[in-house]
Amino acid sequence: MAGMEGSSLKGGFTGATLDSRLVKPGMLFVAVKGERVDGHDFIPQAMAAGAAGIVDGREELATVAREYRKTLKAVVIGVTGSAGKTTVKELTAAFLRSGGFKVHATAGNFNNDLGLPLTILNCPEDADFLVVEMGTNHPGEIAHLVDIARPCAGLISSIGTAHIEFFKTQDGIADEKGMLFRSLPPDGFAVLARENDRYDRLCAMSAAPVVTVSQDDREAEPVRKALAVRLPGRHNVSNALIAAACARKFGVPLDSCLEALKAFALPGDRWRVVERGGLTYISDCYNANPTSMIAALETFAGVPAQGRRIAVLGDMFELGEKSGELHDAVLRKALSLPLDAVALVGGGFSAACGRAGGGDALERVTSLGNLAETKKFLAGFSRAGDVIMLKASHGMHLERLLEPEEDVR
């Protein structure tokens, strides 16, 4: 590691960043070559800003983070899943903090081979817990991340069809996510909902005891009531139960977790409620896959509305050869729910609409080509009291529909 001669890892730096503009004296600058920018070009600026050293590339970043993790006293908790992992991570951190612990956690969904080691390197030496989110879209990525983080506890939110293009089957996704459970030490623990689609398969993979939760547990009802406004939906009850079970293993009572929910808010564009011009928008556009789409639709169908419920659904990405059947499944779910109108944006849903044929249910459906068409449709169709949900993969940029001054194309 350039520039770190004679400096031990522990106490040798004050954090790490990929952005030379964010370097402060004592930090490490991680120089990585990206698709558009090569971080090595900014090494002089980083050193001038007082960088304690340069970490050269992804491989060295993993090595440095792996070594620094060994110096931490923090209990490391790993979180993964097809949908809901960011929610579980945020809830776990909030619940542990409610117990008086000092917690460092992944910022946003900084959960890949760059984000996870950076999260570790930015963890304070005196933190009690380090909660790391682990994402994957190709086989072998979770194994790499757990090798760096060495978690003592593992939480899996759900097993769905996100990134199925690269895993072929749900069992393949479960096996990838399950590497978190497989990596746990015997004296650690795993947490899993009994409603998980691959419950038995994941339990069999765990090297540590598995703590289970369920919508049928007596703790579920107070959690459901506490989440009713801020984070509605059965999937979020499951997410909260998983996080609470983890916190309770470390002595945090359920009452403290419920109290923490009063001020809880998710980062990013996740179930963000915006009131505008007599309309209520629910923007859930951070990302989407079939599992999260269906969960969002089911939740939205139960949202109180003075007017109509209008679902605006944009395409889902990285579904490979199953894209057609999975867009079809989401459309079928939308049509089965008490929604007043469904607007479809993008080629994936447009094709699904064409395959759906006729029928009275399709009278509620409008197929749109792009954001400009969608914005024009909403302007003419919506009226005061309506509630409008926006849900799509992030690359569809449906959140831009809430930016009235933007030239939406």
C-alpha positions as CSV (number, residue, x, y, z in Angstrom):
1,M,0.0,0.0,0.0
2,A,1.7,3.1,-1.2
3,G,2.5,5.9,1.2
4,M,1.9,3.7,4.4
5,E,5.5,2.7,5.2
6,G,6.1,2.4,8.9
7,S,2.4,2.9,9.7
8,S,0.3,0.1,11.3
9,L,-3.2,-0.5,10.1
10,K,-4.8,0.1,13.4
11,G,-4.6,3.8,14.1
12,G,-2.7,4.4,10.8
13,F,-5.6,6.1,9.0
14,T,-8.9,7.8,9.7
15,G,-11.0,6.4,7.0
16,A,-11.1,5.7,3.2
17,T,-12.7,7.1,0.1
18,L,-12.8,6.6,-3.7
19,D,-13.3,10.3,-4.3
20,S,-10.2,12.5,-4.1
21,R,-12.4,15.5,-3.4
22,L,-13.5,13.9,-0.2
23,V,-10.0,13.1,1.1
24,K,-9.3,14.6,4.5
25,P,-5.9,14.5,6.3
26,G,-5.2,11.0,7.5
27,M,-7.6,9.2,5.1
28,L,-6.7,6.5,2.6
29,F,-7.4,7.2,-1.1
30,V,-8.6,4.1,-3.0
31,A,-7.4,4.4,-6.7
32,V,-9.6,2.3,-8.9
33,K,-10.0,2.3,-12.7
34,G,-13.6,2.7,-13.6
35,E,-15.5,2.7,-16.9
36,R,-15.3,6.5,-17.2
37,V,-12.7,7.6,-14.7
38,D,-9.4,6.2,-13.6
39,G,-8.8,7.0,-9.9
40,H,-5.0,6.8,-10.4
41,D,-5.2,10.1,-12.3
42,F,-6.3,11.8,-9.0
43,I,-3.5,10.5,-6.7
44,P,-1.6,13.8,-6.7
45,Q,-4.8,15.7,-5.6
46,A,-5.4,13.1,-2.9
47,M,-1.8,13.3,-1.5
48,A,-2.0,17.1,-1.6
49,A,-5.2,16.9,0.5
50,G,-3.3,14.9,3.2
51,A,-4.0,11.3,2.3
52,A,-2.3,8.9,4.6
53,G,-1.7,6.4,1.8
54,I,-2.9,5.1,-1.6
55,V,-4.7,1.8,-1.9
56,D,-4.1,0.5,-5.4
57,G,-7.1,-1.2,-6.9
58,R,-9.8,-3.6,-5.8
59,E,-7.5,-6.5,-4.8
60,E,-5.4,-4.4,-2.5
61,L,-8.6,-2.7,-1.1
62,A,-9.9,-6.2,-0.2
63,T,-6.5,-7.1,1.4
64,V,-6.3,-3.9,3.5
65,A,-10.0,-4.1,4.6
66,R,-9.5,-7.8,5.5
67,E,-6.5,-6.9,7.7
68,Y,-8.2,-3.9,9.3
69,R,-11.3,-6.0,10.1
70,K,-9.1,-8.2,12.3
71,T,-8.2,-5.3,14.5
72,L,-11.8,-4.3,15.2
73,K,-13.6,-5.2,18.4
74,A,-17.0,-4.7,16.7
75,V,-19.3,-7.7,16.2
76,V,-19.8,-7.9,12.4
77,I,-23.3,-8.6,11.2
78,G,-23.8,-9.5,7.5
79,V,-27.1,-8.9,5.7
80,T,-28.2,-10.1,2.3
81,G,-31.3,-11.0,0.3
82,S,-33.0,-10.5,-3.0
83,A,-35.2,-7.8,-1.7
84,G,-35.4,-6.0,1.6
85,K,-31.7,-6.3,2.6
86,T,-31.2,-2.5,2.9
87,T,-34.3,-2.3,5.1
88,V,-33.1,-5.1,7.3
89,K,-29.7,-3.5,7.5
90,E,-31.1,-0.1,8.5
91,L,-33.5,-1.6,11.0
92,T,-30.8,-3.7,12.6
93,A,-28.6,-0.7,13.0
94,A,-31.4,1.4,14.4
95,F,-32.5,-1.3,16.9
96,L,-29.0,-1.9,18.2
97,R,-28.5,1.9,18.6
98,S,-31.7,1.9,20.7
99,G,-29.9,-0.5,23.1
100,G,-27.2,2.1,23.6
101,F,-24.6,0.5,21.3
102,K,-22.3,2.4,19.0
103,V,-23.0,1.0,15.5
104,H,-21.4,1.6,12.1
105,A,-23.3,0.4,9.1
106,T,-23.2,0.4,5.3
107,A,-24.2,3.7,3.9
108,G,-27.2,3.4,1.5
109,N,-26.6,0.2,-0.5
110,F,-22.8,0.5,-0.7
111,N,-22.7,-3.3,-0.7
112,N,-20.4,-4.6,-3.5
113,D,-16.6,-5.4,-3.7
114,L,-15.9,-1.7,-3.4
115,G,-18.6,-0.6,-0.9
116,L,-18.2,-3.3,1.6
117,P,-14.4,-2.9,2.2
118,L,-14.8,0.8,2.3
119,T,-17.5,0.4,5.0
120,I,-15.1,-1.7,7.0
121,L,-12.2,0.8,6.6
122,N,-14.5,3.6,7.8
123,C,-15.6,1.8,10.9
124,P,-14.4,3.5,14.1
125,E,-12.1,1.4,16.2
126,D,-14.5,1.7,19.2
127,A,-17.7,0.6,17.4
128,D,-19.6,-2.1,19.2
129,F,-21.2,-3.4,16.0
130,L,-20.5,-3.3,12.3
131,V,-23.6,-4.0,10.1
132,V,-22.6,-4.7,6.5
133,E,-24.9,-5.2,3.6
134,M,-23.8,-7.7,0.9
135,G,-25.1,-7.5,-2.6
136,T,-24.5,-9.8,-5.6
137,N,-25.5,-10.1,-9.2
138,H,-23.0,-12.8,-10.2
139,P,-22.1,-16.2,-8.6
140,G,-19.2,-16.1,-6.2
141,E,-19.6,-12.5,-5.0
142,I,-21.0,-13.2,-1.6
143,A,-18.2,-15.7,-0.9
144,H,-15.7,-12.9,-1.7
145,L,-17.5,-10.4,0.6
146,V,-17.8,-12.7,3.6
147,D,-14.1,-13.6,3.2
148,I,-13.4,-9.9,3.8
149,A,-15.9,-9.1,6.5
150,R,-15.9,-12.4,8.4
151,P,-19.4,-11.9,9.9
152,C,-20.4,-13.4,13.3
153,A,-24.1,-13.2,12.5
154,G,-26.0,-13.5,9.2
155,L,-29.4,-12.2,8.2
156,I,-31.2,-13.0,5.0
157,S,-34.3,-11.0,4.1
158,S,-35.7,-12.9,1.1
159,I,-34.9,-15.1,-1.8
160,G,-36.6,-13.9,-5.0
161,T,-35.7,-13.6,-8.7
162,A,-33.5,-10.5,-8.7
163,H,-30.5,-11.0,-11.1
164,I,-31.9,-14.4,-12.1
165,E,-30.3,-13.8,-15.5
166,F,-26.9,-14.7,-13.9
167,F,-28.1,-17.4,-11.5
168,K,-30.6,-19.3,-13.7
169,T,-32.9,-20.5,-10.9
170,Q,-34.1,-19.4,-7.5
171,D,-32.2,-22.3,-6.0
172,G,-29.1,-20.8,-7.6
173,I,-29.9,-17.4,-6.0
174,A,-30.4,-19.2,-2.6
175,D,-27.1,-21.0,-2.9
176,E,-25.3,-17.7,-3.6
177,K,-27.0,-15.8,-0.7
178,G,-26.6,-18.8,1.5
179,M,-22.9,-18.4,1.4
180,L,-23.4,-15.9,4.2
181,F,-24.9,-18.6,6.4
182,R,-22.2,-21.1,5.3
183,S,-19.5,-18.7,6.4
184,L,-20.7,-18.2,10.0
185,P,-18.7,-19.5,12.9
186,P,-20.3,-22.2,15.0
187,D,-20.7,-19.8,18.0
188,G,-22.4,-17.2,15.7
189,F,-26.0,-17.3,14.6
190,A,-28.3,-16.8,11.5
191,V,-31.7,-15.2,11.4
192,L,-34.4,-16.2,8.8
193,A,-38.1,-15.9,8.4
194,R,-40.0,-19.1,8.2
195,E,-42.0,-17.7,5.3
196,N,-38.8,-17.5,3.2
197,D,-39.2,-19.3,-0.1
198,R,-36.0,-21.3,0.4
199,Y,-36.2,-21.7,4.2
200,D,-35.2,-25.4,4.4
201,R,-32.4,-25.0,1.9
202,L,-30.9,-22.0,3.7
203,C,-31.2,-23.6,7.1
204,A,-29.3,-26.6,5.9
205,M,-26.5,-24.3,4.7
206,S,-25.9,-22.6,8.0
207,A,-22.8,-23.5,10.0
208,A,-24.4,-21.7,13.0
209,P,-27.7,-22.0,14.9
210,V,-30.6,-20.5,13.0
211,V,-33.0,-18.1,14.8
212,T,-36.4,-18.1,13.1
213,V,-39.2,-15.5,13.0
214,S,-42.6,-15.6,11.5
215,Q,-45.7,-13.4,10.7
216,D,-47.5,-15.8,13.1
217,D,-45.3,-14.9,16.1
218,R,-46.9,-12.9,18.8
219,E,-44.3,-10.2,18.3
220,A,-45.5,-9.6,14.8
221,E,-48.7,-7.7,15.8
222,P,-47.0,-4.9,17.7
223,V,-44.4,-4.6,15.0
224,R,-47.1,-4.4,12.4
225,K,-48.8,-1.6,14.3
226,A,-45.6,0.3,14.7
227,L,-44.8,0.0,11.0
228,A,-48.3,0.9,9.8
229,V,-47.5,4.5,8.7
230,R,-43.7,4.6,8.0
231,L,-43.2,1.2,6.5
232,P,-46.4,-0.8,5.7
233,G,-46.6,-4.2,4.2
234,R,-46.1,-7.9,5.2
235,H,-42.6,-7.9,3.8
236,N,-41.6,-5.1,6.0
237,V,-43.1,-6.8,9.1
238,S,-40.8,-9.8,8.2
239,N,-37.8,-7.4,7.7
240,A,-38.4,-5.8,11.1
241,L,-38.9,-9.2,12.9
242,I,-35.5,-10.4,11.5
243,A,-33.8,-7.2,12.6
244,A,-35.4,-7.3,16.0
245,A,-34.5,-10.9,16.5
246,C,-30.9,-10.0,15.9
247,A,-30.9,-7.1,18.3
248,R,-32.6,-9.2,21.0
249,K,-29.7,-11.7,20.8
250,F,-27.6,-8.8,22.1
251,G,-30.0,-7.9,24.9
252,V,-32.1,-5.2,23.2
253,P,-35.7,-5.6,24.3
254,L,-38.5,-5.5,21.8
255,D,-40.0,-2.4,23.4
256,S,-36.8,-0.5,22.6
257,C,-37.0,-1.7,19.0
258,L,-40.6,-0.5,18.7
259,E,-39.7,2.8,20.1
260,A,-36.9,3.2,17.5
261,L,-39.5,2.6,14.8
262,K,-41.2,5.9,15.7
263,A,-38.4,7.9,14.1
264,F,-37.3,5.4,11.5
265,A,-36.9,6.4,7.9
266,L,-35.3,4.5,5.0
267,P,-32.5,6.1,2.9
268,G,-32.9,6.9,-0.7
269,D,-36.0,6.6,-2.8
270,R,-37.7,3.8,-0.9
271,W,-41.4,4.3,-0.1
272,R,-40.9,8.1,-0.1
273,V,-44.2,9.9,0.4
274,V,-44.6,13.2,-1.4
275,E,-47.7,15.5,-1.3
276,R,-48.0,17.7,-4.3
277,G,-51.0,19.5,-5.9
278,G,-53.6,17.6,-4.0
279,L,-52.0,14.3,-5.0
280,T,-50.0,11.8,-2.9
281,Y,-47.1,10.1,-4.5
282,I,-45.3,7.1,-3.1
283,S,-41.9,6.9,-4.8
284,D,-40.3,3.5,-4.5
285,C,-37.9,3.8,-7.4
286,Y,-34.5,3.0,-5.8
287,N,-34.7,-0.4,-7.5
288,A,-37.1,-3.2,-8.4
289,N,-37.3,-6.9,-9.1
290,P,-40.3,-9.2,-9.2
291,T,-40.2,-9.9,-5.5
292,S,-40.1,-6.3,-4.4
293,M,-42.6,-5.3,-7.2
294,I,-45.2,-7.7,-6.0
295,A,-44.6,-6.8,-2.3
296,A,-44.9,-3.1,-3.2
297,L,-48.1,-3.7,-5.1
298,E,-49.7,-5.7,-2.3
299,T,-48.8,-3.0,0.2
300,F,-50.0,-0.2,-2.1
301,A,-53.4,-1.9,-2.6
302,G,-54.0,-1.5,1.2
303,V,-53.0,2.2,1.4
304,P,-55.8,4.5,2.5
305,A,-56.9,6.8,-0.4
306,Q,-59.5,9.6,-0.6
307,G,-59.4,9.2,-4.4
308,R,-58.1,6.5,-6.6
309,R,-55.0,4.3,-6.4
310,I,-52.9,4.5,-9.5
311,A,-49.8,2.3,-9.9
312,V,-47.1,3.4,-12.3
313,L,-44.8,0.5,-13.1
314,G,-41.6,0.7,-15.0
315,D,-39.5,-2.1,-16.4
316,M,-37.4,-4.4,-14.3
317,F,-33.8,-5.1,-15.4
318,E,-31.3,-8.0,-15.3
319,L,-34.0,-10.8,-15.6
320,G,-32.4,-12.4,-18.7
321,E,-34.4,-15.0,-20.6
322,K,-37.1,-15.0,-17.8
323,S,-37.8,-11.3,-18.3
324,G,-41.0,-11.9,-20.2
325,E,-42.6,-14.4,-17.8
326,L,-41.6,-12.3,-14.8
327,H,-43.0,-9.0,-16.2
328,D,-46.1,-11.1,-17.0
329,A,-46.3,-12.3,-13.4
330,V,-46.1,-8.8,-12.0
331,L,-48.7,-7.5,-14.4
332,R,-51.0,-10.4,-13.4
333,K,-50.5,-9.5,-9.7
334,A,-51.3,-5.8,-10.4
335,L,-54.5,-6.7,-12.3
336,S,-55.6,-9.0,-9.4
337,L,-55.5,-6.2,-6.9
338,P,-58.1,-3.4,-6.2
339,L,-56.2,-0.7,-8.1
340,D,-58.1,1.9,-10.0
341,A,-55.5,2.3,-12.8
342,V,-52.2,0.8,-13.8
343,A,-49.8,2.7,-16.1
344,L,-47.0,0.6,-17.6
345,V,-43.7,2.3,-18.7
346,G,-41.1,0.6,-21.0
347,G,-40.8,-2.2,-23.5
348,G,-40.9,-5.0,-20.9
349,F,-44.3,-4.2,-19.5
350,S,-45.6,-3.1,-22.9
351,A,-44.9,-6.6,-24.2
352,A,-46.5,-8.1,-21.1
353,C,-49.6,-6.1,-21.8
354,G,-49.7,-7.4,-25.4
355,R,-49.4,-11.0,-24.2
356,A,-52.2,-10.5,-21.7
357,G,-54.8,-10.4,-24.4
358,G,-58.2,-8.8,-23.7
359,G,-60.5,-8.8,-20.7
360,D,-62.2,-6.3,-18.5
361,A,-59.1,-6.0,-16.2
362,L,-57.0,-4.5,-19.0
363,E,-59.4,-1.6,-19.3
364,R,-57.6,-0.2,-16.2
365,V,-54.2,-0.4,-18.0
366,T,-52.4,2.2,-20.0
367,S,-49.2,1.4,-21.8
368,L,-46.7,4.2,-22.1
369,G,-43.4,4.5,-24.0
370,N,-41.3,6.9,-21.9
371,L,-41.3,9.4,-19.1
372,A,-42.6,12.3,-21.2
373,E,-45.7,10.3,-22.2
374,T,-46.1,9.2,-18.5
375,K,-45.9,12.7,-17.2
376,K,-48.5,13.9,-19.8
377,F,-50.8,11.0,-18.9
378,L,-50.7,11.7,-15.2
379,A,-51.3,15.4,-15.7
380,G,-54.5,14.6,-17.6
381,F,-55.7,11.6,-15.7
382,S,-55.0,12.2,-12.0
383,R,-57.2,14.3,-9.8
384,A,-57.1,15.6,-6.2
385,G,-57.2,12.8,-3.6
386,D,-55.5,10.2,-5.8
387,V,-52.5,8.2,-4.5
388,I,-49.9,7.4,-7.1
389,M,-47.2,4.8,-6.6
390,L,-44.0,4.9,-8.8
391,K,-42.1,1.6,-8.9
392,A,-39.4,0.5,-11.3
393,S,-35.7,-0.4,-11.7
394,H,-33.6,2.6,-10.9
395,G,-32.5,2.9,-14.6
396,M,-36.0,3.8,-15.6
397,H,-35.8,7.0,-13.6
398,L,-39.4,7.2,-12.7
399,E,-38.5,9.4,-9.7
400,R,-37.9,12.2,-12.3
401,L,-41.7,12.4,-12.6
402,L,-41.6,14.2,-9.2
403,E,-39.2,16.9,-10.6
404,P,-41.7,19.4,-12.1
405,E,-39.1,21.7,-13.6
406,E,-37.1,19.0,-15.3
407,D,-37.4,18.4,-19.0
408,V,-38.5,14.8,-18.9
409,R,-37.8,12.7,-22.0
